[in-house]
Amino acid sequence: MLVNFARFGAAAAAVVAGSTLAFAQILAGPLSNQPDKGLWYVDIATGDRVRVCNQGSSAVAVDDAGGRVFLAQSSQLLQWNYGSALNGATTLGTMTRAGGGALECIGLAYGGGRLFATAGDASLVYEISLASLVATPVLALGSSQVAEGLSFDASTGLFYVAQEVVGPMGFAANLYSLDLLGTGVGQFVAQIPGDGDSVCVGNGVAYLMSETGGRITTYDLATGALNPNALIAPWAYGVFECGSEFAPSFVPPAAPRIYCQATPAQYCAPVLTTTGTPSASSATGFTLRHQRLLPNSVVRGNYSLTGRSPAPFQTGVRCLSGPVTRLLPALGTASTPYCGNVLLLDFNAVIASGTNPALVAGQTVWYQATVLPPASAQPNTLQFTAGVEFTIQP
């Protein structure tokens, strides 16, 4: 039976009161046209980010007990299993409506052994049969706003849905709880400021994924405390849609790990991601991507062989412990007058150059770059990328 939402304002805190289940990581992945698209592990305690699958998604659902992740790409449903390779996602098929036609999915959540979804053209929640991939409406949201994201909170047994609205301070997400496994009732929880495309909820905190990349906003459902810069998103820009969900038992692979929040959130704050594999036997193939640069920014790479050290330094944070090796400065592109410029550095070429004989297989490296925008740019202050930790492979 379809039921409408009831609003109950501040009393929503009771929904999450008493939760003791600790979550350590989120799996989130954007559907975009950028090389850093895919499914990323985000550790909410340390801020570390690791790409685990190269398939982007418009929505993500996690069956943590079964060790599997469901990825929606429009009407296509894919599955990626914990521990699989980057290209290990398999296509399950096309999600279709019970009355016919494809279901264009933008929200996905798994709980109680059941898969639920929201679509971009109707304010409804559907249940997806994993046997037939047929979507059947189970709840009407009682609003003309499209439901952007869907999440299951194992600590409460409730699902949550976010609807993008325009609030007093700009874009916001109206968050509702859904008792899809019980009464079927939906209740208003809170309005969270931010341009979120998806939301996941756990242990009394909602995590809102930015559509434009660069940040993950946290919102404490009990106190209303908002932190728009709590976590750095692993992707930079070009995000069409993004899914996210908690995966408490997921163990990330030993892959390049982005860490450290070096430059405070600001216009054109640089973003660092990686593609490929660091190797002692290949002169190419491991690219450090410095993104969201102002045109003609000067980028200087730095690396350490001793570890992390998030120490305040000038206008940001130095994420490396000493001693630090400095690479030659390089000039970023000027393909756009705004912060869409990029500088690529293949670190395998640095290894192959032989300038540092300590760069051998088995050595762990910590890398960070400083970025100096041109004198005409605003802000014209020294910037710092995040750090990336990686171990050189044979």
VENTA-V976323 format. One record per residue. N is the residue number from 0. RES is the residue in one small letter. NEAR is the number of other ideal C-beta (glycine too) atoms within 8 Angstrom. D_LAST is the distance of its C-alpha to the last C-alpha in Angstrom with 2 decimals. Layout:
N/RES/NEAR/D_LAST + N/RES/NEAR/D_LAST
This chain:
0/m/3/58.38 + 1/l/8/57.46 + 2/v/8/58.22 + 3/n/8/58.15 + 4/f/10/56.69 + 5/a/8/58.82 + 6/r/6/58.18 + 7/f/7/58.55 + 8/g/6/57.11 + 9/a/4/56.28 + 10/a/6/56.80 + 11/a/13/53.37 + 12/a/9/51.97 + 13/a/6/53.31 + 14/v/11/50.82 + 15/v/14/47.95 + 16/a/8/49.92 + 17/g/4/48.84 + 18/s/10/45.32 + 19/t/6/43.06 + 20/l/9/39.98 + 21/a/6/37.02 + 22/f/11/34.38 + 23/a/7/31.01 + 24/q/13/29.38 + 25/i/14/30.27 + 26/l/17/28.68 + 27/a/18/29.77 + 28/g/17/29.04 + 29/p/15/30.90 + 30/l/12/32.03 + 31/s/12/31.70 + 32/n/5/30.93 + 33/q/11/28.09 + 34/p/6/24.29 + 35/d/13/24.09 + 36/k/12/26.26 + 37/g/13/25.32 + 38/l/17/25.61 + 39/w/13/24.61 + 40/y/15/24.69 + 41/v/15/26.91 + 42/d/11/27.50 + 43/i/10/31.15 + 44/a/5/31.06 + 45/t/5/28.23 + 46/g/12/28.03 + 47/d/11/24.26 + 48/r/14/23.29 + 49/v/12/20.41 + 50/r/16/20.52 + 51/v/13/20.50 + 52/c/15/22.08 + 53/n/8/22.56 + 54/q/13/26.20 + 55/g/10/28.75 + 56/s/16/32.06 + 57/s/12/35.64 + 58/a/17/35.91 + 59/v/17/33.87 + 60/a/15/35.16 + 61/v/13/33.45 + 62/d/10/34.43 + 63/d/11/32.78 + 64/a/5/34.28 + 65/g/5/33.10 + 66/g/9/29.58 + 67/r/10/30.06 + 68/v/16/30.44 + 69/f/15/32.97 + 70/l/17/32.40 + 71/a/18/35.35 + 72/q/11/35.13 + 73/s/8/38.82 + 74/s/12/40.39 + 75/q/10/37.22 + 76/l/15/35.89 + 77/l/14/32.25 + 78/q/11/30.57 + 79/w/14/27.08 + 80/n/9/26.37 + 81/y/10/24.64 + 82/g/6/21.02 + 83/s/8/20.93 + 84/a/4/18.38 + 85/l/8/19.00 + 86/n/7/21.12 + 87/g/9/22.64 + 88/a/11/26.12 + 89/t/7/28.96 + 90/t/7/32.38 + 91/l/9/35.30 + 92/g/7/38.00 + 93/t/8/40.58 + 94/m/15/42.47 + 95/t/12/46.19 + 96/r/10/49.31 + 97/a/8/51.87 + 98/g/4/54.39 + 99/g/5/52.14 + 100/g/6/49.67 + 101/a/9/46.05 + 102/l/13/45.18 + 103/e/9/43.31 + 104/c/16/41.44 + 105/i/14/40.69 + 106/g/15/40.71 + 107/l/16/39.28 + 108/a/13/39.45 + 109/y/12/39.26 + 110/g/12/41.43 + 111/g/6/43.68 + 112/g/3/42.01 + 113/r/9/43.16 + 114/l/11/41.58 + 115/f/17/43.50 + 116/a/18/43.22 + 117/t/17/44.95 + 118/a/13/45.49 + 119/g/6/46.02 + 120/d/5/49.56 + 121/a/5/51.36 + 122/s/11/51.68 + 123/l/12/51.09 + 124/v/17/48.74 + 125/y/14/47.91 + 126/e/11/46.71 + 127/i/13/44.24 + 128/s/9/44.66 + 129/l/6/41.28 + 130/a/4/43.12 + 131/s/4/44.67 + 132/l/13/43.05 + 133/v/10/46.64 + 134/a/15/47.30 + 135/t/8/50.56 + 136/p/10/51.98 + 137/v/10/52.49 + 138/l/12/53.31 + 139/a/10/54.83 + 140/l/15/53.68 + 141/g/7/57.11 + 142/s/8/55.86 + 143/s/3/55.45 + 144/q/10/52.09 + 145/v/11/48.99 + 146/a/15/46.78 + 147/e/14/43.42 + 148/g/19/41.40 + 149/l/17/41.72 + 150/s/15/40.26 + 151/f/12/40.89 + 152/d/14/41.26 + 153/a/11/40.87 + 154/s/11/42.60 + 155/t/9/45.84 + 156/g/9/45.65 + 157/l/10/46.47 + 158/f/16/44.98 + 159/y/17/45.01 + 160/v/16/45.51 + 161/a/17/45.40 + 162/q/14/47.71 + 163/e/12/47.27 + 164/v/10/50.52 + 165/v/5/51.87 + 166/g/9/52.81 + 167/p/2/54.79 + 168/m/5/51.76 + 169/g/7/50.22 + 170/f/11/47.82 + 171/a/13/47.54 + 172/a/16/46.70 + 173/n/12/49.42 + 174/l/17/47.88 + 175/y/14/49.66 + 176/s/13/49.15 + 177/l/13/49.73 + 178/d/12/50.83 + 179/l/13/49.71 + 180/l/8/49.57 + 181/g/6/53.04 + 182/t/4/55.90 + 183/g/11/54.23 + 184/v/8/55.46 + 185/g/15/53.59 + 186/q/12/54.29 + 187/f/12/53.58 + 188/v/10/51.33 + 189/a/11/50.68 + 190/q/9/50.14 + 191/i/15/46.84 + 192/p/11/46.66 + 193/g/11/43.69 + 194/d/9/42.45 + 195/g/17/40.67 + 196/d/12/39.54 + 197/s/18/38.68 + 198/v/17/39.26 + 199/c/14/38.05 + 200/v/12/40.10 + 201/g/12/39.41 + 202/n/10/41.10 + 203/g/10/43.77 + 204/v/10/41.57 + 205/a/13/41.10 + 206/y/15/37.96 + 207/l/15/38.79 + 208/m/14/36.10 + 209/s/15/37.00 + 210/e/9/37.47 + 211/t/7/36.52 + 212/g/13/33.34 + 213/g/12/32.59 + 214/r/12/34.19 + 215/i/14/35.06 + 216/t/16/38.60 + 217/t/12/39.68 + 218/y/14/43.26 + 219/d/10/44.75 + 220/l/15/47.16 + 221/a/8/49.42 + 222/t/4/49.86 + 223/g/8/49.16 + 224/a/6/46.75 + 225/l/10/44.70 + 226/n/8/41.50 + 227/p/9/40.32 + 228/n/9/37.33 + 229/a/8/36.14 + 230/l/12/32.68 + 231/i/12/30.68 + 232/a/13/29.88 + 233/p/11/26.33 + 234/w/16/27.79 + 235/a/12/29.64 + 236/y/13/32.47 + 237/g/9/33.67 + 238/v/15/34.02 + 239/f/8/36.54 + 240/e/12/36.52 + 241/c/15/34.45 + 242/g/17/34.40 + 243/s/15/33.58 + 244/e/17/34.06 + 245/f/14/33.30 + 246/a/13/30.84 + 247/p/11/31.55 + 248/s/8/29.41 + 249/f/11/26.34 + 250/v/6/23.09 + 251/p/11/20.57 + 252/p/7/16.94 + 253/a/3/14.12 + 254/a/9/13.89 + 255/p/11/14.86 + 256/r/11/18.26 + 257/i/14/21.19 + 258/y/13/23.60 + 259/c/11/26.70 + 260/q/10/29.81 + 261/a/12/30.24 + 262/t/13/33.08 + 263/p/7/36.09 + 264/a/8/36.88 + 265/q/7/38.68 + 266/y/6/39.26 + 267/c/12/36.11 + 268/a/11/33.85 + 269/p/15/30.32 + 270/v/15/27.71 + 271/l/15/23.92 + 272/t/13/21.62 + 273/t/13/18.17 + 274/t/8/17.01 + 275/g/8/13.69 + 276/t/6/10.10 + 277/p/13/8.55 + 278/s/13/5.55 + 279/a/10/5.18 + 280/s/5/6.05 + 281/s/9/8.71 + 282/a/5/11.86 + 283/t/7/13.18 + 284/g/9/12.91 + 285/f/16/12.97 + 286/t/11/16.67 + 287/l/14/18.64 + 288/r/13/22.09 + 289/h/16/25.02 + 290/q/12/27.97 + 291/r/12/31.68 + 292/l/17/32.31 + 293/l/12/35.78 + 294/p/13/36.22 + 295/n/9/35.18 + 296/s/16/33.48 + 297/v/10/31.58 + 298/v/15/28.09 + 299/r/12/26.36 + 300/g/12/22.85 + 301/n/13/22.30 + 302/y/12/19.47 + 303/s/14/19.39 + 304/l/9/17.10 + 305/t/7/19.86 + 306/g/7/20.60 + 307/r/11/23.17 + 308/s/9/26.79 + 309/p/7/29.04 + 310/a/6/31.78 + 311/p/5/34.50 + 312/f/7/34.20 + 313/q/4/36.83 + 314/t/7/37.16 + 315/g/12/34.15 + 316/v/12/31.50 + 317/r/12/28.76 + 318/c/14/25.89 + 319/l/15/23.94 + 320/s/8/24.81 + 321/g/7/25.23 + 322/p/5/24.41 + 323/v/8/23.37 + 324/t/9/21.94 + 325/r/6/23.79 + 326/l/11/22.72 + 327/l/4/25.45 + 328/p/7/27.66 + 329/a/11/27.62 + 330/l/8/30.40 + 331/g/16/30.13 + 332/t/8/31.95 + 333/a/8/35.67 + 334/s/7/35.85 + 335/t/8/38.04 + 336/p/4/40.47 + 337/y/6/39.23 + 338/c/9/35.97 + 339/g/8/34.09 + 340/n/15/32.21 + 341/v/11/28.46 + 342/l/12/25.99 + 343/l/8/22.45 + 344/l/13/19.70 + 345/d/11/16.31 + 346/f/12/14.16 + 347/n/14/11.37 + 348/a/9/14.31 + 349/v/12/14.92 + 350/i/11/11.55 + 351/a/8/12.11 + 352/s/6/15.68 + 353/g/5/15.02 + 354/t/4/17.85 + 355/n/7/16.17 + 356/p/5/14.41 + 357/a/6/13.53 + 358/l/10/10.95 + 359/v/8/7.88 + 360/a/9/4.88 + 361/g/5/7.51 + 362/q/10/10.08 + 363/t/8/12.33 + 364/v/14/14.19 + 365/w/16/17.69 + 366/y/15/19.07 + 367/q/18/22.67 + 368/a/15/24.87 + 369/t/11/28.55 + 370/v/15/30.71 + 371/l/8/34.09 + 372/p/12/36.33 + 373/p/9/38.93 + 374/a/4/42.29 + 375/s/4/44.04 + 376/a/11/41.90 + 377/q/4/42.88 + 378/p/8/41.46 + 379/n/8/40.79 + 380/t/6/38.91 + 381/l/9/35.44 + 382/q/13/33.07 + 383/f/16/29.75 + 384/t/14/27.03 + 385/a/13/25.58 + 386/g/15/22.44 + 387/v/14/18.99 + 388/e/11/16.60 + 389/f/13/12.88 + 390/t/9/9.79 + 391/i/14/6.76 + 392/q/8/3.84 + 393/p/5/0.00
